[in-house]
Amino acid sequence: MSTMYANPSACAWTGQYAIDPAILTFHKTLPEYSQTPLRPLPQWLCEKLGVRHILLKDESRRFGLPAYKILGASWGCYRVVIKELSLPETTSLERARRAAEHADLKFYTATDGNYGRAVARMATLLGAQAYIYVPKVMAEATKEKIASEGAKVIVVNGDYDTAVKEAERISVETGGLLIEDTAWPGYEEIPQWIVDGYSTMMVEIDEQAQEVVKQPPTLVLVPVGAGSLAQAVVAHYKAHVPPSTVFSVEPDTAACLKTSLERGQITSIPTEDTSMCGMNCGTVSSLAWPYLRDGVDGSITITDVEAKTAQDLLVEIGIHIGPCGAASLAALTKVLEEEKDLFHIDCDSVVVLLATEGPR
């Protein structure tokens, strides 16, 4: 089975996406906001791979948490609260918290790890109670970290997709607020808010790339679980003039996007355990699908061994990130070794790798 899927028509696909400046303004009101680093990788590695620059967006510490997920979770939770309580869109975080505490709100979601912890953190900041549904394969240490944020952790007898369905069922039964970062027909408003929250990362990358290399990226590699971050990446970078190339990367044991791209429709798949557990999703978000179907230039799958090799290389360079974060470098290496000409990557390419999490 091929480990790469190419979509030649994506190079001509463009989007019309404008980032709402209110999102970055909101993020700046959260505790510990600062830009995460955009780290240039060594010139010897760029020369080895045959590109001009490789820039790694290091999301190993975002608002005090070890992943980017809180960018989307924070905006999504905030928007849910102000809508539920009929508050103005200009409501401050503190006022939203006071109103949420009085209303005794309950948040429900499913997670492979980092997203659930981010929702739990926001529940605490907003005075709500979080109920986080997790797959049975989740490590005890990960469950403990989620619980440490004040959440109630519920283990389901199944995978991530099973956890999503259970969180939805219980939220309906209890009248709670379902705050998922994956969408399906009839449930798309809240996932879109979460996608919008990820736009802060794109704003930072654009500013930092201009500072570091004086030009925007020509290629962006993004890890994919259900596809919400990839949707944000495609929506933003395909609206650039000229548009950037976008590659997705998935574990070979959970390649729901690549499978769906090959079949031309959303296709749910069974998944297996992987060190890249934050990407262990079996179904692409329905909201993300049109963007990814039309705007992803290449979809690459990698093994746990390939992710670990990339992770070890980054440690040698002095960058400590998790396997999901290292996946982008593993995919870039694979593409440049096997299909460089197919994707038109050359010595002028400026590559951005999204390193989405810290060490697990």
C-alpha positions in Angstrom: 0.0 0.0 0.0 1.3 3.4 -0.9 2.3 5.8 1.9 1.6 8.9 -0.2 -1.4 10.4 -1.9 -1.0 13.3 -4.4 -3.7 15.7 -5.4 -2.3 17.7 -8.4 -5.4 19.9 -8.6 -4.9 21.3 -5.1 -2.1 23.6 -6.4 -4.7 25.6 -8.3 -7.3 25.6 -5.5 -7.7 28.9 -3.5 -9.8 29.8 -0.5 -11.3 33.1 0.7 -10.7 33.0 4.5 -10.3 36.1 6.6 -9.0 35.8 10.2 -11.1 37.5 12.8 -8.8 39.8 14.8 -11.0 39.4 17.8 -9.6 35.9 18.3 -6.0 36.9 18.8 -7.2 39.8 21.1 -9.1 37.2 23.2 -6.1 34.9 23.4 -4.0 37.7 24.7 -6.3 37.9 27.7 -5.6 34.3 28.7 -3.0 33.5 31.4 0.5 33.0 30.0 -0.2 34.1 26.5 3.0 34.5 24.3 3.9 33.6 20.8 5.3 30.0 20.6 8.7 29.9 18.9 9.3 29.4 15.1 12.6 27.6 15.2 15.0 27.6 12.2 16.4 24.1 11.8 20.2 23.8 11.0 21.5 24.7 7.6 23.1 21.3 7.2 19.7 19.7 7.4 18.2 22.1 4.9 21.1 21.3 2.5 20.7 17.6 3.1 17.0 17.7 2.2 17.5 20.2 -0.6 15.4 23.1 0.6 16.2 26.7 1.5 14.8 26.9 5.0 13.0 24.6 7.4 11.1 26.4 10.2 9.6 24.4 13.1 6.6 25.9 14.9 7.2 24.6 18.4 3.8 24.1 20.2 5.3 22.2 23.1 4.3 25.0 25.5 1.1 26.9 24.9 -0.6 28.7 27.8 1.3 26.4 30.1 0.0 23.3 28.4 2.1 20.9 26.2 0.2 21.4 22.9 -1.6 23.8 20.6 -5.0 22.5 21.3 -6.0 25.2 23.8 -6.0 27.7 21.0 -9.1 26.1 19.6 -10.5 24.9 22.9 -10.3 28.3 24.5 -12.1 30.2 21.8 -14.7 27.4 21.3 -15.5 27.2 25.1 -15.7 30.9 25.4 -18.1 31.2 22.4 -20.2 28.4 23.7 -20.6 30.1 27.0 -21.5 33.5 25.6 -24.0 31.9 23.2 -25.6 29.7 25.9 -26.0 32.6 28.3 -26.9 35.2 25.7 -24.0 37.4 26.5 -22.6 40.0 24.1 -19.7 39.0 21.9 -17.5 41.6 23.6 -18.0 40.0 27.0 -14.7 39.7 28.9 -13.4 36.3 30.1 -14.0 37.3 33.7 -17.6 38.3 33.1 -18.2 35.1 31.2 -16.7 33.1 34.1 -19.0 34.8 36.7 -22.1 34.1 34.5 -21.0 30.5 33.8 -20.5 29.8 37.5 -24.0 31.1 38.3 -25.5 28.9 35.6 -23.7 25.7 36.7 -22.6 24.8 33.2 -21.2 21.4 32.2 -18.8 20.7 29.3 -18.7 17.4 27.6 -16.1 16.2 25.1 -14.0 13.3 23.9 -10.2 13.3 23.5 -7.1 11.4 22.6 -5.3 13.5 25.3 -4.3 17.1 24.7 -7.7 18.5 23.5 -9.5 17.1 26.6 -6.9 18.6 28.9 -7.4 21.9 27.2 -11.2 21.8 27.6 -10.7 20.9 31.2 -8.4 23.9 31.7 -11.0 26.2 30.1 -13.8 24.7 32.2 -11.8 25.7 35.3 -11.2 29.2 33.9 -14.8 29.6 33.0 -16.3 28.2 36.2 -17.8 25.1 34.6 -17.4 21.3 35.2 -15.8 19.2 32.5 -16.6 15.6 31.6 -13.9 14.1 29.4 -14.5 10.8 27.6 -11.4 8.9 26.6 -10.6 5.7 24.6 -9.7 2.6 26.6 -6.1 2.6 25.2 -5.3 5.9 26.8 -2.3 5.8 29.1 -2.9 6.3 32.8 -0.5 9.2 32.9 -2.6 11.0 30.3 -5.8 10.4 32.2 -4.2 11.7 35.3 -3.1 14.9 33.6 -6.6 15.6 32.4 -8.0 14.9 35.8 -5.5 17.2 37.4 -7.2 20.1 35.6 -10.4 19.4 37.6 -12.2 17.2 35.0 -14.1 14.0 35.5 -12.5 11.4 33.2 -14.7 8.6 31.8 -13.1 5.7 30.0 -15.2 4.1 27.2 -14.9 0.5 26.0 -13.7 1.5 22.6 -11.6 3.9 20.5 -11.7 7.7 20.0 -14.8 7.5 17.7 -16.6 5.6 20.4 -15.7 8.2 23.0 -17.1 10.9 20.7 -20.4 9.1 20.4 -20.6 8.5 24.1 -19.9 12.1 25.0 -22.6 13.2 22.6 -25.1 10.8 24.0 -24.5 11.8 27.6 -24.5 15.5 26.8 -27.9 15.2 25.2 -29.3 13.1 28.1 -28.0 15.6 30.7 -28.6 18.9 28.9 -24.8 19.6 29.0 -22.7 21.5 26.4 -20.9 19.3 23.9 -17.7 21.0 22.8 -16.0 18.7 20.2 -13.2 19.5 17.8 -14.6 17.2 15.2 -17.8 17.8 13.2 -20.6 15.8 11.7 -23.8 16.8 9.8 -25.9 18.9 12.2 -23.0 19.6 14.6 -20.7 22.1 13.0 -21.0 25.5 14.6 -18.9 24.7 17.7 -16.2 22.8 15.7 -15.9 25.8 13.4 -15.2 28.1 16.4 -12.5 25.7 17.5 -11.0 25.8 14.0 -11.1 29.6 14.1 -9.2 29.5 17.4 -6.3 27.9 15.6 -5.9 30.9 13.4 -3.8 32.6 16.0 -1.0 30.1 15.2 -1.2 31.1 11.5 -1.0 34.8 12.4 2.1 34.1 14.5 3.8 32.0 11.8 3.3 34.7 9.2 4.8 37.4 11.4 7.7 35.2 12.5 8.5 33.8 9.1 8.8 37.4 7.8 11.1 38.2 10.7 13.3 35.1 10.3 13.5 34.5 6.6 11.8 37.5 5.1 9.3 35.5 3.1 6.1 33.4 3.7 6.2 29.5 3.6 5.9 27.8 0.3 5.2 24.5 2.0 3.4 23.7 5.3 3.2 20.2 6.9 0.4 19.6 9.4 -0.3 16.5 11.5 -3.9 15.2 11.1 -6.2 13.5 13.5 -9.8 14.4 12.7 -8.5 17.3 10.6 -9.6 20.5 12.4 -6.0 22.0 12.5 -5.5 21.0 8.9 -8.7 22.8 8.0 -7.4 26.0 9.6 -4.0 25.6 7.8 -5.6 24.9 4.4 -8.2 27.8 4.8 -5.4 30.2 5.6 -2.5 29.2 3.4 -4.6 28.6 0.3 -5.9 32.1 0.6 -2.3 33.4 0.3 -1.2 34.9 -3.0 0.4 32.7 -4.3 -1.1 29.9 -2.2 1.3 27.6 -0.2 1.5 23.9 -0.7 0.0 21.9 2.2 0.9 18.3 3.2 -1.0 16.3 5.8 0.7 13.6 7.8 -1.0 10.7 9.7 0.1 7.5 11.5 -0.1 4.5 9.1 -2.4 2.9 11.7 -4.9 5.8 11.7 -4.9 7.2 8.2 -8.6 8.3 8.0 -7.8 11.3 5.8 -5.6 9.5 3.3 -8.1 6.7 3.0 -10.9 9.2 2.5 -8.9 11.1 -0.1 -8.2 7.9 -2.0 -11.9 7.0 -2.0 -13.2 10.4 -2.7 -15.5 10.5 0.3 -15.3 10.5 4.1 -14.5 6.9 5.1 -14.3 5.8 8.7 -11.6 3.2 9.5 -10.7 1.1 12.5 -7.5 2.3 14.2 -4.7 0.7 16.1 -2.6 1.9 19.0 0.3 4.3 18.0 2.9 6.4 19.7 1.2 9.3 17.8 -1.9 8.9 20.0 -3.0 12.5 19.5 -3.6 11.6 15.8 -5.4 8.3 16.5 -8.7 9.2 14.9 -10.8 7.1 12.6 -13.1 9.6 11.0 -12.4 13.0 9.3 -14.4 16.0 10.5 -17.2 16.7 8.1 -16.5 20.4 8.4 -12.8 19.9 7.5 -13.5 17.5 4.7 -14.2 19.9 1.8 -11.1 21.9 2.6 -8.9 18.9 2.9 -10.4 17.1 -0.2 -9.7 20.1 -2.4 -6.8 21.9 -0.7 -4.4 19.2 0.5 -1.6 18.8 -2.1 -0.2 15.6 -0.5 -1.2 13.2 2.2 1.6 11.1 3.8 1.5 8.3 6.3 4.4 7.4 8.6 5.2 4.6 11.1 5.9 4.9 14.8 9.6 4.1 13.9 9.8 7.0 11.4 8.3 9.4 14.0 10.8 8.3 16.6 13.7 8.7 14.2 12.6 12.3 13.6 12.0 12.9 17.3 15.5 11.7 18.1 17.0 13.9 15.4 15.3 16.9 16.9 16.6 16.0 20.3 20.1 16.1 18.9 19.4 19.5 17.5 18.1 20.6 21.0 14.4 20.6 20.4 12.2 18.4 22.6 8.8 17.6 21.2 6.5 14.6 21.1 5.9 12.0 18.4 2.9 13.9 16.9 5.1 17.0 16.8 7.9 15.1 15.1 5.6 13.6 12.5 5.9 16.6 10.2 9.7 16.2 10.0 9.3 12.5 9.4 6.9 13.1 6.5 9.1 15.8 5.0 12.1 13.5 5.1 10.0 10.7 3.4 8.7 13.0 0.7 12.1 14.5 -0.1 13.7 11.1 -0.3 11.0 9.4 -2.4 8.8 11.9 -4.3 10.6 15.3 -4.3 9.9 16.0 -8.0 6.3 15.0 -7.8 5.6 17.8 -5.3 7.8 20.4 -6.9 10.0 21.0 -3.8 13.4 22.5 -4.6 16.3 24.6 -3.2 14.1 27.7 -3.0 11.4 26.0 -0.8 10.6 27.5 2.6 9.1 24.8 4.7 7.1 25.2 7.9 6.7 22.1 10.1 3.9 22.2 12.7 5.2 20.5 15.8 2.0 20.2 17.6 2.9 18.9 21.1 5.6 18.5 23.6 7.1 15.1 24.9 4.5 12.7 26.3 
